[in-house]
Amino acid sequence: MAVAQRYQDELSGIKKNIENAHEYFSNNYKIYNDFKKFVFATTISQEDEAVLQALNKPQIEFNVLESYVSRLRGEFSKAAPEIEVSSESNRNQGSDYVDVVEDHIRYLEDDFRKEGDAYQVYSDQLSGGYSVMKVYTDYSHYKSFDQDIFLSRVFDPVLCGFDPMAKEVHKGDGNFCYEVYPMRKDEFKERYPNVDITNIKFKRNSSSFSWAYRNMKEDILLLVDYYEKKKKRLKIVQLSDRQVMTDEDYKKFVEEWNMSGNIEQVPQVIDERWTCDERIDRYILIEDQVIHHEKTNYRYLPLVFVDGNSVKFRETINSDVKQMVRPYIYQAKDAQRLKNLAGQSLANELENMVQHKWKVAKEGIPPGYEDAYINNQLPTVMIYNATHPDNPDQQLPAPQEVSRIPTPPEVTNTFTLVDQLIQNILGSYDAALGINDNQLSGIAVVEAATQSNAASMPYIVSYMHALNQVAKILVDLIPKYYVTPRSIPTLSKDGKRGYRLINQPGQPTLEYDENALKVKVEAGLNFTVQKSKALRQITALMQASPMFAQFINQKGLPILLDNMEIRGIDDLKEQTSQFMQMIEQQQAQAAQQQSQAAQQPNPLVMRAENERMKLQLNEAQNHVDNQLKAAELQLEKEKLDTEQEKILSNLHIDHADNMIKAAKVDAERTRTAVDLASKAAGSVNK
């Protein structure tokens, strides 16, 4: 009761929002239910059934619209959107955290498809005009403290509502949204034993939104899971290093900077402004009280509106804008009713068709020949009395064959031509293909089917708008709930499932800013018809270009298999991947063996090489020998020259010695002569 009293003032405003949103969308709720019933249950309304009973016509129907819806649903079941996550800045983040976020979102979307929720959402769009997705968090399992993020379709789109002022296709720009849960009174008491519901009256009221009612003998309460945006005005600052944070965070940042002992100057504020931050509050309420409230860390409304092909209009210039959802078969409803009417009229003609064959006077049938007129299947001769048995003068008319009145051609023509009318309305011409096999090829069938898919693209576009909003919500929630060291499931672009460790040393850290990542989701090109077209184009290119064919056979085989729709294609892809790895290993081994073989010479080549080397060695040896001989000759010549010079030198020396000796002799002779002359002169003087 404390929670109820605390939020009693807000309760009236919340209830008013819910009731106004329900009233605004009430006509669309009716369209959703009526067309769901019209497509999948019966195309005969209660009014039509009453008219058929009054006219005594057969209550039969010829539903051809479901086949158009089922064909589009079948094609959608094989479609996978393309998801791309990009980062505005990788500051303070690991190099591959963006890839982890992208692969995890791809895993969540793939799990959403494999659980059948995506198929149901698209079915809602086609048959009901809209659907609703929900993003929520919950514990991994009952013994876990880690929360995971989940994506699902809501229990019933009719039990959801959005702010009528929302302008975006996904209605995420509205101020509130809600989902209603019907719950039995006994179950509610077990789940919320402390909530007093004695003041709730279980009866239908005159308002458009009943908070509690009695269904058969059970009392039903409506619980509302209500989400509302709460806006907070705050100041943000931009620092000199381009960081942006709130003013309060900057004060804490400065304090931590100074306490850390940094000698550098703290980044200064270069700009500031006021902004508005939005967060989501969640309320769970019943008719007279709020039984739960929490301030979530969601930034976006968790319910996402998935539009079909709705339009907004004003009934008058001064009236409010209204939104009207339109299923895929919205414009073909009356054509389907016309086909039912033509078929019922045709069946009525068959049912009331005259069975007798002959018109004959009673007196004209001879006794014992009645069977000939009654059992017309037995071959016999028609015998009759030409005159009255009691009055031979009275002529009797001859038996006459009863002519049947043919069914009006307008009935049969209408029954047949309505199919073409429905195809024209829906823009789907596939059913008319193949009537003239001599003029239509398989290529023409594929091209026409592609054009037929284009007629339903507004529903794909709306689905992609909603899926982009879902991806934006997921990007915002991932860093808020994946904060501990753990592993999360991933799905890579090539379709491989796995797990990635996060928030651990050496692993990506998902503590990024909520505005750091941008996500984009686009429709994939793997519809069945588009795959057939792509396969045909690849085959044509392979035939036109041998080089392209070689490339596909060696590297592009996975692409070729992606565009094929055969039984066991997943196993074939996996085996092909293993086969290609084996081929690459064999090629690598062959190249290595070839290299080793090239390093080991052939004996014949080796012998020839040896002979060549031997000749080269002999030639080199001869050259060396010749050089040695030349050197020896040069040495001999130098030796002879030296000896000759020595001989000449000796001759010069001997000649010099002889000259010296001759000079000595001459000197001796001269001295002797002088001595003799002196002695002779002395003797004379004496």
C-alpha positions as CSV (number, residue, x, y, z in Angstrom):
1,M,0.0,0.0,0.0
2,A,3.0,2.3,0.5
3,V,3.8,2.2,-3.2
4,A,0.1,2.9,-4.0
5,Q,-0.1,5.9,-1.7
6,R,3.2,7.3,-2.9
7,Y,2.2,7.4,-6.6
8,Q,-1.5,8.1,-6.1
9,D,-1.1,11.6,-7.6
10,E,0.6,10.2,-10.7
11,L,-2.0,7.4,-11.1
12,S,-4.7,9.6,-12.5
13,G,-2.4,11.1,-15.1
14,I,-1.1,7.6,-16.1
15,K,-4.7,6.2,-16.4
16,K,-5.7,9.2,-18.5
17,N,-2.7,8.6,-20.9
18,I,-3.6,5.0,-21.2
19,E,-7.3,5.6,-21.9
20,N,-6.6,8.4,-24.4
21,A,-4.1,6.2,-26.3
22,H,-6.5,3.3,-26.3
23,E,-9.4,5.5,-27.6
24,Y,-7.1,7.1,-30.3
25,F,-6.1,3.6,-31.6
26,S,-9.4,1.8,-31.0
27,N,-10.4,1.7,-34.6
28,N,-7.0,0.2,-35.5
29,Y,-7.5,-2.5,-32.9
30,K,-10.8,-3.3,-34.6
31,I,-9.1,-3.4,-38.0
32,Y,-6.4,-5.7,-36.6
33,N,-8.8,-8.2,-35.2
34,D,-11.3,-8.0,-38.2
35,F,-8.6,-8.6,-40.8
36,K,-6.9,-11.3,-38.8
37,K,-10.2,-13.1,-38.7
38,F,-10.9,-12.3,-42.4
39,V,-7.6,-13.8,-43.6
40,F,-7.0,-16.8,-41.3
41,A,-10.5,-17.8,-40.0
42,T,-13.4,-16.9,-42.2
43,T,-14.3,-14.3,-44.9
44,I,-18.0,-14.5,-44.0
45,S,-19.0,-12.0,-41.3
46,Q,-22.0,-12.6,-39.0
47,E,-24.0,-10.2,-41.1
48,D,-23.2,-12.1,-44.3
49,E,-24.1,-15.3,-42.6
50,A,-27.5,-14.0,-41.6
51,V,-28.2,-12.8,-45.2
52,L,-27.2,-16.2,-46.6
53,Q,-29.5,-17.9,-44.2
54,A,-32.4,-15.6,-45.1
55,L,-31.8,-16.2,-48.9
56,N,-31.4,-19.9,-48.4
57,K,-28.0,-19.8,-50.1
58,P,-25.1,-22.1,-49.2
59,Q,-22.7,-20.7,-46.6
60,I,-19.5,-21.4,-48.5
61,E,-16.4,-19.2,-49.1
62,F,-13.5,-19.1,-51.4
63,N,-10.6,-17.5,-49.5
64,V,-7.8,-16.7,-52.0
65,L,-6.2,-13.9,-49.9
66,E,-4.5,-16.1,-47.4
67,S,-2.3,-17.6,-50.2
68,Y,-1.0,-14.2,-51.1
69,V,-0.1,-13.5,-47.5
70,S,1.4,-16.9,-47.0
71,R,3.6,-16.6,-50.0
72,L,5.1,-13.3,-48.6
73,R,5.5,-14.9,-45.2
74,G,7.3,-17.8,-46.7
75,E,9.7,-15.5,-48.6
76,F,10.3,-13.5,-45.4
77,S,11.1,-16.6,-43.4
78,K,14.2,-17.0,-45.5
79,A,15.3,-13.3,-45.2
80,A,18.1,-12.1,-42.9
81,P,18.7,-8.4,-42.4
82,E,22.2,-7.0,-42.7
83,I,23.5,-5.3,-39.5
84,E,26.4,-2.9,-39.4
85,V,27.8,-1.2,-36.3
86,S,30.2,1.7,-36.6
87,S,32.1,3.8,-34.1
88,E,32.4,7.6,-34.1
89,S,35.6,7.3,-32.0
90,N,37.7,4.5,-30.8
91,R,39.2,6.5,-27.9
92,N,40.0,4.4,-24.9
93,Q,38.5,1.3,-26.4
94,G,39.8,-2.0,-27.7
95,S,40.2,-2.5,-31.4
96,D,37.5,-5.1,-31.8
97,Y,34.8,-4.1,-29.4
98,V,32.7,-2.7,-32.3
99,D,32.8,-6.2,-34.0
100,V,31.7,-7.8,-30.7
101,V,28.7,-5.5,-30.4
102,E,27.8,-6.0,-34.0
103,D,28.1,-9.8,-33.8
104,H,26.0,-9.9,-30.6
105,I,23.2,-7.8,-32.0
106,R,23.3,-10.1,-35.1
107,Y,22.9,-13.1,-32.7
108,L,20.0,-11.6,-30.9
109,E,18.2,-10.8,-34.2
110,D,18.9,-14.3,-35.5
111,D,17.6,-15.8,-32.3
112,F,14.5,-13.6,-32.7
113,R,14.0,-15.1,-36.2
114,K,14.7,-18.7,-35.2
115,E,12.2,-18.5,-32.3
116,G,9.5,-17.5,-34.9
117,D,9.0,-14.0,-33.4
118,A,10.1,-12.2,-36.6
119,Y,7.8,-14.4,-38.7
120,Q,4.9,-13.6,-36.4
121,V,5.6,-9.8,-36.5
122,Y,5.7,-9.8,-40.3
123,S,2.5,-11.9,-40.3
124,D,0.9,-9.3,-38.1
125,Q,1.9,-6.5,-40.5
126,L,0.5,-8.3,-43.5
127,S,-2.7,-9.6,-42.0
128,G,-3.4,-7.1,-39.2
129,G,-1.7,-3.9,-40.3
130,Y,0.9,-3.6,-37.5
131,S,2.7,-5.4,-34.7
132,V,4.8,-4.6,-31.6
133,M,8.3,-5.7,-30.6
134,K,9.7,-5.6,-27.1
135,V,13.3,-5.3,-25.7
136,Y,13.8,-6.4,-22.1
137,T,16.4,-7.7,-19.7
138,D,16.3,-10.7,-17.5
139,Y,18.6,-13.0,-15.6
140,S,20.3,-15.7,-17.7
141,H,18.8,-18.5,-15.6
142,Y,17.3,-18.9,-12.1
143,K,20.8,-19.3,-10.5
144,S,22.5,-16.4,-12.3
145,F,23.3,-12.9,-11.3
146,D,24.1,-11.9,-14.8
147,Q,21.4,-10.2,-16.8
148,D,21.0,-10.8,-20.6
149,I,19.2,-8.7,-23.2
150,F,16.2,-10.3,-25.0
151,L,14.1,-9.4,-28.0
152,S,10.6,-10.8,-28.6
153,R,7.2,-10.1,-30.0
154,V,4.6,-8.9,-27.4
155,F,1.9,-11.3,-26.4
156,D,-0.9,-9.4,-28.3
157,P,-0.3,-6.2,-30.2
158,V,-3.9,-5.1,-29.5
159,L,-3.0,-4.9,-25.8
160,C,-0.3,-2.3,-26.4
161,G,-0.6,1.4,-26.7
162,F,1.6,4.4,-27.6
163,D,1.6,8.2,-27.2
164,P,-0.7,9.6,-29.9
165,M,1.7,12.5,-30.3
166,A,4.5,10.3,-31.5
167,K,5.6,11.1,-35.1
168,E,8.2,8.5,-35.9
169,V,7.2,5.3,-37.6
170,H,8.4,3.2,-34.6
171,K,6.8,5.7,-32.1
172,G,10.0,5.8,-30.1
173,D,9.8,9.6,-29.9
174,G,6.6,9.5,-27.8
175,N,6.5,10.2,-24.1
176,F,5.0,6.9,-23.0
177,C,4.0,3.4,-24.1
178,Y,2.3,0.5,-22.3
179,E,1.4,-3.2,-22.5
180,V,-1.7,-4.7,-20.9
181,Y,-1.7,-8.2,-19.2
182,P,-5.0,-9.9,-18.5
183,M,-4.7,-11.8,-15.3
184,R,-7.2,-14.0,-13.3
185,K,-8.2,-12.6,-9.9
186,D,-7.0,-15.7,-8.1
187,E,-3.6,-15.7,-9.9
188,F,-3.2,-12.0,-9.0
189,K,-3.8,-12.6,-5.4
190,E,-1.1,-15.3,-5.4
191,R,1.4,-13.1,-7.1
192,Y,0.6,-9.9,-5.2
193,P,-0.8,-11.0,-1.8
194,N,-0.2,-7.6,-0.2
195,V,-2.2,-5.6,-2.8
196,D,-5.8,-4.8,-1.8
197,I,-8.3,-5.2,-4.7
198,T,-11.5,-5.1,-2.7
199,N,-12.5,-1.8,-4.4
200,I,-12.3,-3.2,-7.9
201,K,-15.6,-4.0,-9.6
202,F,-15.6,-6.9,-12.0
203,K,-18.1,-5.9,-14.5
204,R,-18.1,-4.4,-18.0
205,N,-18.4,-0.6,-17.9
206,S,-19.4,1.8,-20.6
207,S,-15.9,3.2,-21.1
208,S,-13.8,2.1,-24.0
209,F,-11.1,0.7,-21.7
210,S,-12.2,-1.8,-19.1
211,W,-9.7,-2.2,-16.2
212,A,-11.6,-5.3,-14.8
213,Y,-14.3,-7.4,-16.2
214,R,-16.0,-10.8,-15.8
215,N,-15.4,-13.4,-18.5
216,M,-17.9,-16.2,-18.2
217,K,-17.5,-17.1,-14.5
218,E,-13.9,-15.7,-14.0
219,D,-12.9,-12.3,-12.8
220,I,-10.2,-10.7,-14.9
221,L,-7.9,-7.8,-13.9
222,L,-5.9,-5.8,-16.3
223,L,-2.3,-5.2,-15.3
224,V,-0.5,-2.4,-17.2
225,D,3.2,-2.3,-17.7
226,Y,3.6,1.4,-18.3
227,Y,6.8,3.2,-19.4
228,E,7.2,6.9,-19.3
229,K,10.0,9.3,-20.3
230,K,11.4,11.5,-17.5
231,K,13.4,14.4,-18.6
232,K,16.2,16.1,-16.6
233,R,17.8,19.4,-17.5
234,L,21.5,19.4,-17.0
235,K,24.7,21.2,-18.1
236,I,27.3,19.6,-20.3
237,V,30.8,20.8,-20.9
238,Q,33.4,20.2,-23.7
239,L,37.0,19.9,-22.7
240,S,40.2,20.9,-24.5
241,D,40.8,17.2,-25.3
242,R,37.4,17.1,-27.0
243,Q,35.8,15.0,-24.2
244,V,32.2,15.8,-23.4
245,M,30.7,15.2,-20.0
246,T,28.2,16.7,-17.6
247,D,29.2,19.5,-15.3
248,E,28.9,17.3,-12.2
249,D,31.0,14.6,-13.9
250,Y,33.7,17.2,-14.7
251,K,33.9,18.3,-11.1
252,K,34.5,14.6,-10.1
253,F,37.0,14.3,-12.9
254,V,39.0,17.3,-11.7
255,E,39.0,15.9,-8.1
256,E,40.2,12.5,-9.2
257,W,42.8,14.1,-11.5
258,N,44.3,16.1,-8.6
259,M,44.2,13.2,-6.2
260,S,46.0,11.0,-8.7
261,G,49.1,13.2,-8.5
262,N,49.2,14.1,-12.2
263,I,51.7,16.9,-12.8
264,E,50.0,17.8,-16.1
265,Q,47.3,20.4,-16.2
266,V,43.8,19.1,-16.1
267,P,41.9,19.6,-19.4
268,Q,40.0,22.9,-19.3
269,V,36.4,23.6,-20.3
270,I,36.2,25.3,-23.7
271,D,32.5,25.2,-24.2
272,E,29.3,24.5,-22.2
273,R,25.6,24.4,-22.8
274,W,22.3,23.2,-21.2
275,T,20.7,20.1,-22.5
276,C,17.9,17.6,-21.6
277,D,18.6,14.0,-20.6
278,E,15.9,11.4,-20.9
279,R,15.5,8.2,-18.8
280,I,12.6,5.8,-18.6
281,D,10.4,5.1,-15.5
282,R,8.5,1.9,-15.3
283,Y,5.1,1.5,-13.5
284,I,3.0,-1.6,-13.0
285,L,-0.5,-0.6,-12.1
286,I,-4.1,-1.8,-11.9
287,E,-7.2,0.2,-11.9
288,D,-6.9,2.0,-8.5
289,Q,-3.2,1.8,-7.6
290,V,0.4,1.6,-8.6
291,I,1.8,-1.7,-7.4
292,H,5.4,-1.3,-8.6
293,H,7.7,1.5,-9.7
294,E,11.4,1.6,-10.7
295,K,13.7,4.1,-12.4
296,T,15.3,2.2,-15.2
297,N,18.5,3.0,-17.0
298,Y,16.7,2.7,-20.3
299,R,17.2,5.6,-22.6
300,Y,14.6,4.5,-25.1
301,L,11.1,3.2,-24.8
302,P,11.3,-0.7,-24.8
303,L,8.2,-1.2,-26.9
304,V,8.7,-0.7,-30.6
305,F,5.8,-0.2,-33.0
306,V,6.1,-2.1,-36.2
307,D,4.0,-0.3,-38.8
308,G,2.4,-2.0,-41.8
309,N,1.4,0.5,-44.4
310,S,-0.6,3.0,-42.4
311,V,-1.7,6.4,-43.4
312,K,-2.4,9.6,-41.4
313,F,-5.1,11.9,-42.4
314,R,-7.7,14.4,-41.2
315,E,-11.4,13.7,-41.7
316,T,-12.0,17.5,-41.8
317,I,-9.7,20.5,-41.9
318,N,-10.2,21.2,-38.2
319,S,-10.2,17.6,-36.9
320,D,-7.3,15.9,-35.3
321,V,-4.8,13.8,-37.3
322,K,-5.7,10.1,-37.2
323,Q,-3.6,7.1,-38.0
324,M,-5.2,4.2,-39.8
325,V,-3.3,0.9,-40.2
326,R,-3.8,-1.0,-43.4
327,P,-3.0,-4.7,-43.8
328,Y,-1.6,-6.0,-47.0
329,I,-5.1,-7.2,-48.2
330,Y,-6.9,-4.1,-47.0
331,Q,-7.9,-2.9,-50.5
332,A,-8.8,-6.5,-51.6
333,K,-11.3,-7.2,-48.9
334,D,-14.3,-6.3,-51.1
335,A,-12.9,-8.2,-54.0
336,Q,-12.8,-11.3,-51.8
337,R,-16.4,-10.7,-50.7
338,L,-17.3,-10.4,-54.4
339,K,-15.7,-13.7,-55.2
340,N,-17.6,-15.3,-52.3
341,L,-20.9,-13.8,-53.6
342,A,-20.2,-15.1,-57.1
343,G,-19.2,-18.5,-55.8
344,Q,-22.2,-18.7,-53.5
345,S,-24.5,-17.7,-56.4
346,L,-22.9,-20.4,-58.6
347,A,-23.3,-23.0,-55.9
348,N,-26.9,-21.9,-55.4
349,E,-27.5,-22.5,-59.2
350,L,-26.0,-25.9,-58.9
351,E,-28.0,-26.7,-55.8
352,N,-31.3,-25.7,-57.4
353,M,-30.6,-27.1,-60.8
354,V,-33.6,-28.9,-62.4
355,Q,-33.0,-32.7,-62.4
356,H,-35.9,-34.0,-64.5
357,K,-35.4,-34.5,-68.2
358,W,-38.9,-35.0,-69.6
359,K,-42.2,-33.2,-69.7
360,V,-45.1,-35.6,-70.5
361,A,-48.9,-36.0,-70.0
362,K,-49.8,-38.4,-67.3
363,E,-52.3,-40.2,-69.6
364,G,-49.6,-40.5,-72.2
365,I,-47.4,-42.9,-70.2
366,P,-48.4,-46.5,-70.8
367,P,-48.6,-48.6,-67.7
368,G,-45.3,-50.4,-67.0
369,Y,-43.2,-47.8,-68.8
370,E,-42.8,-45.3,-66.0
371,D,-39.2,-46.4,-65.3
372,A,-38.1,-45.2,-68.7
373,Y,-39.0,-41.7,-67.7
374,I,-37.7,-41.9,-64.2
375,N,-34.4,-43.7,-64.7
376,N,-32.9,-41.7,-67.6
377,Q,-29.5,-43.3,-67.2
378,L,-30.8,-46.7,-68.5
379,P,-30.9,-46.9,-72.3
380,T,-34.4,-47.5,-73.5
381,V,-37.1,-46.5,-76.0
382,M,-39.5,-43.7,-74.9
383,I,-43.0,-45.1,-75.4
384,Y,-46.1,-43.0,-75.0
385,N,-49.8,-43.0,-75.8
386,A,-50.7,-40.8,-78.8
387,T,-54.4,-40.8,-77.8
388,H,-56.2,-40.8,-74.5
389,P,-56.8,-44.4,-73.3
390,D,-60.4,-43.7,-72.6
391,N,-61.1,-41.4,-75.5
392,P,-59.3,-42.4,-78.8
393,D,-60.5,-39.2,-80.4
394,Q,-58.5,-37.1,-77.9
395,Q,-54.9,-36.5,-79.1
396,L,-52.3,-36.4,-76.4
397,P,-49.1,-34.2,-76.6
398,A,-45.9,-36.1,-77.3
399,P,-43.2,-36.1,-74.5
400,Q,-41.0,-33.1,-74.6
401,E,-37.4,-32.8,-73.3
402,V,-37.0,-30.2,-70.6
403,S,-34.4,-27.5,-71.5
404,R,-32.3,-26.3,-68.6
405,I,-31.9,-22.6,-68.1
406,P,-28.2,-22.0,-68.2
407,T,-26.3,-20.2,-65.4
408,P,-26.0,-16.5,-66.2
409,P,-22.6,-15.9,-67.7
410,E,-22.1,-12.9,-65.4
411,V,-21.9,-15.3,-62.4
412,T,-19.2,-17.5,-63.8
413,N,-17.3,-14.7,-65.4
414,T,-17.3,-12.7,-62.2
415,F,-16.1,-15.7,-60.2
416,T,-13.2,-16.2,-62.7
417,L,-12.2,-12.6,-63.2
418,V,-12.1,-11.6,-59.6
419,D,-8.8,-13.5,-59.3
420,Q,-7.3,-11.1,-61.8
421,L,-8.9,-8.2,-60.0
422,I,-7.3,-9.2,-56.7
423,Q,-3.9,-9.6,-58.4
424,N,-4.2,-6.1,-59.8
425,I,-5.2,-4.7,-56.4
426,L,-2.3,-6.4,-54.5
427,G,0.2,-5.9,-57.3
428,S,0.9,-9.6,-57.3
429,Y,0.9,-11.3,-60.6
430,D,2.6,-14.6,-59.9
431,A,-0.6,-16.6,-60.0
432,A,-1.1,-15.6,-63.6
433,L,2.3,-16.8,-64.7
434,G,2.6,-20.1,-66.6
435,I,-0.8,-19.9,-68.3
436,N,0.9,-19.8,-71.7
437,D,4.0,-22.0,-71.3
438,N,5.0,-21.3,-74.9
439,Q,5.6,-17.6,-74.2
440,L,6.9,-17.6,-70.6
441,S,10.4,-18.7,-69.7
442,G,11.8,-19.4,-66.2
443,I,13.6,-16.1,-66.4
444,A,10.3,-14.3,-67.0
445,V,8.8,-16.0,-64.0
446,V,11.7,-14.9,-61.7
447,E,11.5,-11.4,-63.0
448,A,7.8,-11.1,-62.5
449,A,8.1,-12.6,-59.0
450,T,10.7,-10.0,-58.1
451,Q,8.3,-7.3,-59.2
452,S,5.6,-8.9,-57.1
453,N,7.9,-8.7,-54.1
454,A,8.4,-5.0,-54.7
455,A,4.6,-4.5,-54.2
456,S,5.0,-5.6,-50.6
457,M,8.2,-3.6,-49.9
458,P,6.3,-1.0,-47.8
459,Y,5.9,-3.7,-45.1
460,I,9.6,-4.6,-45.3
461,V,10.6,-0.9,-45.1
462,S,8.4,-0.5,-42.0
463,Y,9.9,-3.7,-40.5
464,M,13.4,-2.3,-41.1
465,H,12.5,1.0,-39.4
466,A,11.4,-0.9,-36.3
467,L,14.5,-3.2,-36.4
468,N,16.8,-0.1,-36.6
469,Q,15.1,1.2,-33.5
470,V,15.5,-2.1,-31.7
471,A,19.2,-2.2,-32.7
472,K,19.6,1.4,-31.3
473,I,18.1,0.2,-28.0
474,L,20.4,-2.8,-27.9
475,V,23.5,-0.6,-28.4
476,D,22.3,1.5,-25.5
477,L,21.7,-1.4,-23.2
478,I,24.8,-3.5,-23.8
479,P,27.3,-1.4,-21.8
480,K,24.8,-1.0,-19.0
481,Y,24.2,-4.7,-18.4
482,Y,27.3,-6.4,-19.7
483,V,29.6,-4.9,-17.1
484,T,31.3,-8.0,-15.5
485,P,33.9,-10.4,-17.0
486,R,31.8,-12.9,-18.9
487,S,31.1,-14.4,-22.3
488,I,28.3,-13.4,-24.7
489,P,27.0,-15.3,-27.7
490,T,27.9,-13.9,-31.1
491,L,27.0,-14.5,-34.8
492,S,29.6,-13.5,-37.4
493,K,28.8,-12.2,-40.9
494,D,29.6,-15.6,-42.4
495,G,27.0,-17.3,-40.2
496,K,29.3,-18.8,-37.6
497,R,28.0,-18.9,-34.0
498,G,30.3,-18.7,-31.0
499,Y,31.0,-16.9,-27.7
500,R,33.3,-14.0,-27.0
501,L,35.0,-13.1,-23.7
502,I,34.5,-9.5,-22.7
503,N,35.7,-7.2,-19.9
504,Q,38.8,-9.2,-19.3
505,P,42.5,-8.5,-19.7
506,G,43.3,-8.9,-23.4
507,Q,39.6,-9.0,-24.4
508,P,37.2,-6.3,-25.6
509,T,35.8,-4.0,-22.9
510,L,32.2,-2.9,-23.5
511,E,32.3,0.2,-21.4
512,Y,31.7,2.5,-24.2
513,D,29.7,5.7,-24.2
514,E,26.0,5.4,-25.1
515,N,26.5,7.8,-28.0
516,A,29.8,6.2,-29.2
517,L,28.3,3.7,-31.6
518,K,26.0,4.0,-34.6
519,V,24.0,1.0,-35.9
520,K,22.3,0.5,-39.2
521,V,20.1,-2.4,-40.3
522,E,19.1,-3.0,-43.9
523,A,17.0,-5.6,-45.7
524,G,19.1,-8.5,-46.8
525,L,19.0,-9.7,-50.4
526,N,18.4,-13.3,-49.7
527,F,14.8,-13.7,-50.5
528,T,14.1,-16.9,-52.5
529,V,13.3,-15.1,-55.8
530,Q,16.3,-12.8,-55.4
531,K,18.6,-15.8,-54.7
532,S,17.4,-17.5,-57.9
533,K,18.1,-14.3,-59.8
534,A,21.6,-13.9,-58.2
535,L,22.3,-17.6,-59.0
536,R,21.3,-17.2,-62.6
537,Q,23.5,-14.1,-62.9
538,I,26.5,-15.8,-61.4
539,T,26.1,-18.8,-63.7
540,A,25.9,-16.5,-66.7
541,L,29.1,-14.7,-65.7
542,M,30.8,-18.0,-65.2
543,Q,29.9,-19.1,-68.7
544,A,30.9,-15.7,-70.2
545,S,34.2,-15.4,-68.4
546,P,36.5,-18.5,-67.8
547,M,38.6,-16.4,-65.4
548,F,35.5,-15.6,-63.4
549,A,34.5,-19.3,-63.4
550,Q,37.9,-20.2,-62.1
551,F,37.6,-17.6,-59.4
552,I,34.2,-18.9,-58.3
553,N,35.5,-22.5,-58.3
554,Q,38.5,-21.6,-56.2
555,K,37.4,-18.7,-53.9
556,G,33.7,-17.9,-54.5
557,L,32.1,-21.3,-53.8
558,P,30.5,-20.1,-50.5
559,I,28.9,-17.2,-52.3
560,L,27.4,-19.6,-54.8
561,L,26.0,-21.8,-52.1
562,D,24.5,-18.8,-50.3
563,N,22.2,-18.2,-53.2
564,M,21.0,-21.8,-53.4
565,E,17.8,-23.2,-51.7
566,I,18.2,-26.9,-51.4
567,R,17.7,-29.4,-48.6
568,G,20.8,-29.8,-46.4
569,I,22.3,-26.5,-47.6
570,D,23.7,-25.7,-44.1
571,D,25.6,-29.1,-43.9
572,L,26.7,-28.6,-47.5
573,K,28.2,-25.1,-46.6
574,E,30.0,-26.6,-43.7
575,Q,31.4,-29.5,-45.7
576,T,32.3,-27.2,-48.5
577,S,34.3,-25.0,-46.1
578,Q,36.1,-28.1,-44.9
579,F,36.7,-29.3,-48.4
580,M,38.1,-25.9,-49.5
581,Q,40.5,-26.0,-46.4
582,M,41.6,-29.5,-47.4
583,I,42.2,-28.3,-51.0
584,E,44.2,-25.4,-49.8
585,Q,46.3,-27.7,-47.6
586,Q,46.8,-30.1,-50.5
587,Q,47.9,-27.2,-52.7
588,A,50.2,-25.9,-50.1
589,Q,51.7,-29.4,-49.7
590,A,52.1,-29.8,-53.4
591,A,53.8,-26.4,-53.6
592,Q,56.1,-27.4,-50.8
593,Q,56.9,-30.7,-52.4
594,Q,57.5,-29.0,-55.7
595,S,59.9,-26.6,-54.0
596,Q,61.7,-29.4,-52.3
597,A,61.8,-31.3,-55.6
598,A,63.3,-28.2,-57.2
599,Q,65.9,-28.1,-54.5
600,Q,66.8,-31.8,-55.2
601,P,68.4,-31.9,-58.7
602,N,67.7,-34.6,-61.3
603,P,70.6,-37.1,-61.8
604,L,70.7,-36.5,-65.5
605,V,70.8,-32.8,-64.9
606,M,73.3,-33.3,-62.2
607,R,75.5,-35.4,-64.5
608,A,75.3,-32.8,-67.2
609,E,76.0,-30.1,-64.7
610,N,79.0,-32.1,-63.4
611,E,80.3,-32.4,-66.9
612,R,79.9,-28.8,-67.5
613,M,81.6,-28.0,-64.2
614,K,84.4,-30.4,-65.1
615,L,84.9,-28.6,-68.4
616,Q,84.9,-25.3,-66.6
617,L,87.4,-26.6,-64.1
618,N,89.6,-28.1,-66.8
619,E,89.4,-24.8,-68.6
620,A,90.2,-22.9,-65.5
621,Q,93.0,-25.3,-64.7
622,N,94.4,-24.9,-68.2
623,H,94.2,-21.2,-67.8
624,V,95.9,-21.4,-64.4
625,D,98.6,-23.7,-65.9
626,N,99.1,-21.3,-68.8
627,Q,99.4,-18.5,-66.3
628,L,101.9,-20.5,-64.3
629,K,103.9,-21.4,-67.3
630,A,103.8,-17.8,-68.4
631,A,104.9,-16.8,-64.9
632,E,107.7,-19.4,-65.0
633,L,108.9,-18.1,-68.3
634,Q,108.7,-14.6,-67.0
635,L,110.7,-15.7,-64.0
636,E,113.2,-17.6,-66.2
637,K,113.5,-14.5,-68.4
638,E,113.9,-12.3,-65.3
639,K,116.5,-14.7,-64.0
640,L,118.4,-14.7,-67.2
641,D,118.2,-10.9,-67.3
642,T,119.5,-10.8,-63.7
643,E,122.3,-13.2,-64.5
644,Q,123.1,-11.1,-67.6
645,E,123.1,-8.0,-65.6
646,K,125.3,-9.7,-63.0
647,I,127.7,-10.8,-65.7
648,L,127.8,-7.3,-67.2
649,S,128.2,-5.9,-63.7
650,N,131.0,-8.3,-63.1
651,L,132.6,-7.3,-66.4
652,H,132.3,-3.7,-65.4
653,I,133.8,-4.5,-62.0
654,D,136.6,-6.5,-63.6
655,H,137.2,-3.7,-66.1
656,A,137.3,-1.2,-63.3
657,D,139.7,-3.4,-61.4
658,N,141.9,-3.7,-64.4
659,M,141.9,0.0,-65.0
660,I,142.8,0.5,-61.3
661,K,145.5,-2.0,-61.6
662,A,146.7,-0.4,-64.8
663,A,146.6,3.0,-63.1
664,K,148.6,1.6,-60.2
665,V,151.1,0.1,-62.6
666,D,151.3,3.4,-64.4
667,A,151.7,5.2,-61.1
668,E,154.2,2.8,-60.0
669,R,156.1,3.2,-63.2
670,T,155.9,7.0,-62.9
671,R,157.1,6.9,-59.3
672,T,159.9,4.6,-60.2
673,A,160.8,6.8,-63.1
674,V,160.8,9.8,-60.8
675,D,162.9,8.0,-58.3
676,L,165.3,7.0,-60.9
677,A,165.4,10.6,-62.2
678,S,166.0,11.9,-58.8
679,K,168.7,9.5,-58.1
680,A,170.3,10.4,-61.4
681,A,170.2,14.1,-60.7
682,G,171.7,13.6,-57.3
683,S,174.5,11.7,-58.7
684,V,175.3,14.4,-61.2
685,N,175.4,17.0,-58.5
686,K,177.8,15.2,-56.5
